[in-house]
């Protein structure tokens, strides 16, 4: 799952040569803007067939937060 999520995140950042872990901070480590984050969430919803409400989006600080949400809501 981390590999699939990394591919989506890399589409929304200018940083192309870095490794994401579950502890990577979404905005700080990736350089994504809040708009990029919203676009990423739309792709995550499609890729993993989950619906991410705005309330949950506000809790996403790390890549691990996104992975846990997906695992808990499949």
C-alpha positions, 0 to 999 in steps of 0.5 A: 500500500505504501508503494501505491500511495507514494506514486500518488503523492509523487504526482503532487509534489515537485520533489521526485528523489526522496523516500516516503515512510509511514512517518513522513509528514505529508505537507512538510516532507513532501512540499505539497500545498493544501490544494495538492493534498486535496487533489491527492485525496481525490486520487486516493479515494479512487485508487483505494475505493474509499471515501475520505470525509473532510473531517478525516482529511484534517487528521492526516498529518503523516503518510501512516495516518492515510494508510491507517484510514484506508485500512480501517475504512475498506 
